[in-house]
Amino acid sequence: MHPDMNGSDSKRNHRQENNTLRLVAWEVTRRCNLSCVHCRAAAENHVYKNELDTGACFNLLDNIKEVGEPIIILTGGEPLLREDIFDIAAHGTKIGLRMVMAPNGTLITEKKAGMMKESGIKRISISLDGSTKQSHDRFRGVAGAFEGAMNGIKMAKKAGIPFQINTTITKTNLKEIPEILALAESLGAIAHHIFLLVPTGRGKYIVDQAINAAEYEKTLNWFYDQRKKTSLQLKATCAPHYYRILRQRAKQDNEKVSFKTYGLDAVTRGCLAGTGFCFISHTGRVQTCGFLDVKCGDITETSFKDVWENSIVFNKLRNFNNLEGKCGICEYKSFCGGCRARAFEATGNFLAEEPLCTYQPVCAEK
């Protein structure tokens, strides 16, 4: 449960009562066949050293199961470039974890889609960062990426695998977001997740393409307005402000923010880094998220359970009173929290205030 916004949770010191592990993004490989302009890993199409082998992958999944039953996102790089990816997915499924995958779509054949289904993959996400072949291919850095994604979606649908569309928003595609949402609807997606650019990896080289704070606010308000206009599940990622905007807009609309009216958005938090979410690299390095390049532990040196429960970084982020600047005094910090990765890239301090936020707190919590 979230603390309320009236300060009545002060006795709990703003530490979440239950830091249940809900979601793990696992970079099973860094190798990728595309060259996306925003890639946090600056991934290339070659074998990377010290990648966890099959046995280590099985052990990691077993270790995660000791902590909880989170959704495991098999991501990359391009996860389908691992020859044992379906063995890994099947093992996770066997021990009771919900396995999903984030391929770019270009390598999904009818056979591989069938193997996804057989291994227990419950959903895939495919990124569309442009509504046309030209804009998507430009963003993804490889000609044919759009057609490949379209074919991958076709194969997933044929195999009966639900899919969502992910979109990273920059200045170059900001005006296309309505068209991408419409395309997601027409393709039969079940969800559309938007991601606000975090300048890490190759993203540092297109930082001038990041939208500014005012555009950020306008985009998230537009996204809120789509809730009642589409049947798709909508989610904003790397955009914690959305959960502040949601409450502001709900108040304007005289609506109560509850699971009944807002679904999972009512019971989740903006920045989940280190609280309900973590990232694991292809070599076993654990971080609060893939964009916050601060090592929290290494599963080749200690257990995942030990990292999740005892990491100094994780535990700092679990106490919301540790947030600094205006994030630290904001009445919405329990719901938003600011993007810790964006704060780190801007200041070198992951507890600093979110640099792309126009909101000025109206009260300081005691």
C-alpha positions in Angstrom: 0.0 0.0 0.0 1.1 3.6 -0.6 1.3 6.0 2.3 -1.2 8.8 2.0 -0.3 12.4 1.1 -1.2 14.0 4.4 1.8 13.0 6.4 0.0 10.4 8.5 2.6 7.9 7.4 5.5 9.7 9.0 5.9 7.1 11.8 6.8 4.6 9.1 9.5 7.0 8.0 8.3 6.7 4.4 9.9 3.2 4.1 7.7 0.9 2.1 6.1 -1.7 4.3 6.5 -4.3 1.7 9.3 -4.2 -0.8 8.0 -7.2 -2.7 10.0 -8.1 -5.8 7.5 -7.7 -8.6 9.6 -7.4 -11.8 13.1 -8.4 -12.9 14.5 -7.1 -16.2 17.2 -9.6 -17.1 19.7 -8.8 -19.9 20.3 -12.4 -20.9 22.7 -11.2 -23.6 24.1 -7.9 -24.7 24.5 -9.0 -28.3 22.0 -7.4 -30.7 21.4 -7.4 -34.5 20.1 -3.8 -34.4 21.9 -0.5 -33.6 19.3 1.6 -31.9 20.2 5.3 -31.3 19.0 5.2 -27.7 20.4 1.9 -26.6 21.5 2.0 -22.9 23.9 -0.8 -23.5 25.3 0.4 -26.8 24.8 -3.2 -27.9 26.6 -4.6 -30.9 26.3 -7.9 -32.9 29.1 -9.9 -31.5 29.7 -12.4 -28.7 30.3 -10.7 -25.3 32.6 -12.1 -22.7 31.6 -13.5 -19.4 28.0 -14.0 -20.3 26.2 -16.3 -17.8 26.1 -19.8 -19.2 22.9 -22.0 -19.1 23.6 -23.6 -15.7 24.2 -20.2 -14.2 21.0 -18.9 -15.7 19.1 -21.8 -14.2 20.7 -21.1 -10.8 19.8 -17.4 -11.0 16.1 -18.2 -11.7 16.2 -20.6 -8.7 17.7 -17.9 -6.5 15.1 -15.4 -7.6 12.3 -17.9 -6.8 13.7 -17.9 -3.2 12.9 -14.2 -2.9 9.4 -14.2 -4.6 7.6 -14.8 -7.8 8.2 -11.8 -10.0 7.6 -11.4 -13.7 10.9 -12.1 -15.4 11.5 -10.0 -18.6 14.1 -11.8 -20.8 15.6 -8.8 -22.6 18.9 -7.8 -24.1 20.5 -7.0 -26.5 18.3 -9.4 -28.5 17.3 -12.4 -26.4 16.6 -14.6 -29.4 20.4 -14.5 -30.2 20.9 -16.9 -27.3 20.7 -20.5 -28.5 19.5 -21.6 -25.1 16.9 -18.9 -24.6 13.9 -21.3 -24.7 15.6 -23.7 -22.2 16.0 -20.7 -19.9 12.3 -19.6 -20.4 11.1 -23.2 -19.9 13.1 -23.5 -16.6 11.6 -20.3 -15.3 8.1 -21.5 -16.2 8.7 -24.9 -14.6 9.6 -23.4 -11.2 6.5 -21.1 -11.3 7.9 -17.8 -12.5 5.9 -15.7 -15.1 8.3 -15.5 -18.1 7.9 -12.7 -20.7 10.3 -11.6 -23.4 11.4 -8.3 -25.1 12.6 -9.2 -28.6 12.9 -6.6 -31.3 10.7 -8.8 -33.6 13.1 -9.1 -36.5 14.2 -12.7 -35.6 10.8 -14.1 -34.8 10.0 -16.9 -37.3 7.0 -19.2 -37.2 9.2 -21.9 -35.6 10.6 -19.6 -32.9 7.2 -18.2 -32.1 6.0 -21.8 -31.5 9.0 -22.4 -29.3 8.2 -19.3 -27.3 4.7 -20.5 -26.7 5.9 -24.0 -25.8 8.5 -22.7 -23.3 5.8 -20.7 -21.4 6.4 -17.2 -22.6 3.2 -15.3 -21.5 3.7 -12.0 -23.4 6.3 -10.3 -25.6 7.0 -6.6 -26.1 8.1 -5.3 -29.5 9.3 -1.7 -29.8 7.9 0.6 -32.4 9.6 4.0 -32.3 8.0 5.3 -35.4 4.7 4.9 -37.1 6.3 4.4 -40.5 9.1 2.3 -42.0 11.3 5.3 -42.5 11.1 6.7 -38.9 11.3 3.4 -37.1 14.3 2.2 -39.2 16.1 5.5 -38.6 15.6 5.1 -34.9 16.6 1.4 -34.9 19.7 2.0 -37.1 19.0 -0.9 -39.5 17.1 -0.9 -42.7 14.2 -3.4 -42.6 13.7 -3.2 -38.9 10.1 -2.0 -39.3 9.2 -4.8 -41.7 11.0 -7.3 -39.4 9.0 -6.1 -36.4 5.7 -6.3 -38.4 6.5 -9.9 -39.4 7.5 -10.8 -35.8 4.1 -9.5 -34.6 2.4 -11.6 -37.3 4.2 -14.7 -36.2 3.5 -14.0 -32.5 -0.2 -13.6 -33.2 -0.3 -16.8 -35.2 1.2 -18.7 -32.2 -1.3 -17.1 -29.9 1.2 -15.0 -27.9 -0.1 -11.7 -26.6 2.1 -8.7 -27.4 2.5 -5.1 -26.3 4.1 -2.2 -28.1 6.9 -0.2 -26.5 7.8 3.3 -27.6 10.8 5.4 -26.5 9.8 9.1 -26.8 12.2 11.7 -28.2 11.9 15.0 -30.0 12.2 13.1 -33.3 9.1 11.0 -32.8 7.0 13.0 -30.3 4.5 14.1 -32.9 4.1 10.4 -34.1 3.0 9.0 -30.7 -0.8 9.3 -31.5 -0.1 7.4 -34.8 2.0 4.8 -33.0 -0.8 4.3 -30.5 -3.3 3.9 -33.4 -1.0 1.4 -35.1 -0.7 -0.6 -31.9 -4.5 -0.8 -31.8 -4.8 -1.8 -35.4 -2.2 -4.6 -35.0 -4.1 -6.1 -32.1 -1.7 -5.3 -29.3 -3.0 -5.6 -25.7 -0.9 -2.7 -24.4 1.1 0.3 -25.3 4.0 1.3 -23.0 5.8 4.6 -23.5 9.3 5.2 -22.2 10.8 8.6 -21.7 14.5 8.7 -22.9 17.1 8.3 -20.2 20.5 9.5 -21.5 22.6 6.4 -20.9 24.6 4.3 -23.4 24.1 5.6 -26.9 21.3 7.7 -25.5 24.0 10.1 -24.2 24.8 11.0 -27.9 21.2 12.0 -28.6 20.6 13.9 -25.3 19.7 16.9 -27.5 16.8 14.9 -28.8 15.3 14.4 -25.3 12.1 16.2 -24.8 12.2 19.0 -22.2 10.3 19.3 -18.9 7.3 21.2 -20.5 7.0 18.6 -23.3 7.3 15.8 -20.8 4.4 17.2 -18.8 2.3 17.8 -21.9 2.9 14.3 -23.2 2.0 12.6 -19.9 -1.2 14.6 -19.7 -2.1 13.5 -23.2 -1.3 9.9 -22.3 -3.7 10.3 -19.3 -6.4 11.5 -21.7 -6.1 8.3 -23.8 -7.2 6.1 -20.9 -10.9 6.4 -21.8 -10.3 6.5 -25.5 -8.5 3.1 -26.1 -9.0 -0.5 -25.1 -5.2 -0.9 -24.7 -3.5 -1.1 -21.4 -1.4 2.0 -21.1 1.7 2.4 -19.0 4.3 5.1 -18.7 7.8 3.9 -17.8 10.9 6.0 -16.9 8.2 8.7 -16.4 7.3 8.6 -12.7 5.7 12.1 -13.0 2.7 10.3 -14.6 1.7 8.9 -11.2 1.6 12.5 -9.8 -0.3 13.7 -12.9 -2.8 10.8 -12.6 -3.7 11.9 -9.0 -3.9 15.6 -10.0 -6.2 14.9 -12.9 -8.3 12.4 -11.0 -8.9 15.1 -8.4 -9.9 17.5 -11.1 -12.3 14.8 -12.5 -13.7 14.1 -9.0 -12.5 10.5 -9.3 -11.1 8.4 -6.5 -7.8 6.7 -7.4 -8.5 3.1 -6.7 -7.8 -0.3 -8.4 -11.5 -0.3 -9.6 -11.1 3.0 -11.4 -7.4 3.1 -12.4 -6.3 -0.5 -12.3 -2.6 -1.2 -11.6 -1.8 2.5 -11.9 -3.5 3.0 -8.6 -1.4 0.6 -6.7 2.0 1.0 -8.3 4.6 3.8 -8.0 6.5 5.8 -10.5 10.1 4.9 -10.0 10.3 1.2 -8.8 14.1 1.1 -8.9 15.2 -1.0 -6.0 11.8 -1.2 -4.4 9.7 -3.6 -6.6 12.1 -3.9 -9.6 15.7 -4.6 -10.4 17.9 -5.2 -13.4 20.4 -8.0 -13.9 23.1 -7.8 -16.6 24.4 -10.5 -18.9 27.4 -11.0 -16.6 25.3 -11.1 -13.4 25.7 -7.5 -12.2 22.6 -6.3 -10.3 21.4 -2.7 -10.5 18.2 -1.0 -9.4 17.4 -0.5 -13.1 19.1 -0.8 -16.4 19.6 2.9 -16.7 21.0 3.6 -13.3 24.6 2.4 -13.7 25.4 1.8 -10.1 26.4 -1.7 -9.0 24.4 -3.1 -6.2 25.8 -6.6 -6.2 26.9 -9.5 -8.4 25.2 -12.9 -8.5 28.5 -14.6 -9.4 29.8 -13.5 -6.0 26.8 -13.7 -3.7 23.2 -14.9 -3.8 20.5 -12.8 -5.4 18.6 -12.9 -2.1 21.5 -11.3 -0.3 21.7 -8.5 -2.9 18.0 -7.8 -2.9 17.7 -7.7 0.9 21.0 -6.1 1.9 22.2 -3.9 -0.9 23.0 -0.4 0.5 21.7 1.2 -2.7 18.4 -0.7 -2.7 17.9 0.2 1.0 18.6 3.8 0.5 16.0 4.0 -2.2 13.5 2.2 -0.1 13.5 5.1 2.4 11.8 7.9 0.6 13.0 10.4 3.1 16.5 10.0 1.6 15.4 11.8 -1.6 16.9 15.3 -1.9 16.0 18.6 -3.4 12.4 19.2 -4.2 11.8 15.5 -4.6 12.6 15.1 -0.9 9.9 17.6 0.1 7.3 16.8 -2.5 3.9 15.6 -1.3 3.8 13.2 -4.2 7.1 11.5 -3.5 5.5 8.3 -2.3 3.7 8.0 -5.7 6.3 9.4 -8.0 9.8 9.5 -6.6 11.4 11.0 -9.7 13.6 9.1 -12.1 16.6 8.1 -10.1 18.6 7.2 -13.2 17.9 10.6 -14.8 18.9 12.3 -11.5 22.2 10.3 -11.5 23.1 11.1 -15.1 22.5 14.8 -14.4 24.2 15.1 -11.1 26.1 11.9 -10.2 23.8 11.5 -7.2 20.9 9.0 -7.6 19.1 10.6 -4.7 19.1 14.1 -6.2 15.9 15.7 -7.5 14.5 14.7 -10.9 15.9 17.2 -13.4 12.9 17.1 -15.8 10.0 18.0 -13.6 8.1 21.3 -13.7 6.1 20.6 -10.5 6.8 22.7 -7.5 5.8 21.0 -4.2 3.2 22.8 -2.2 4.2 21.4 1.2 7.1 20.0 3.0 6.4 16.7 4.8 7.6 16.5 8.4 
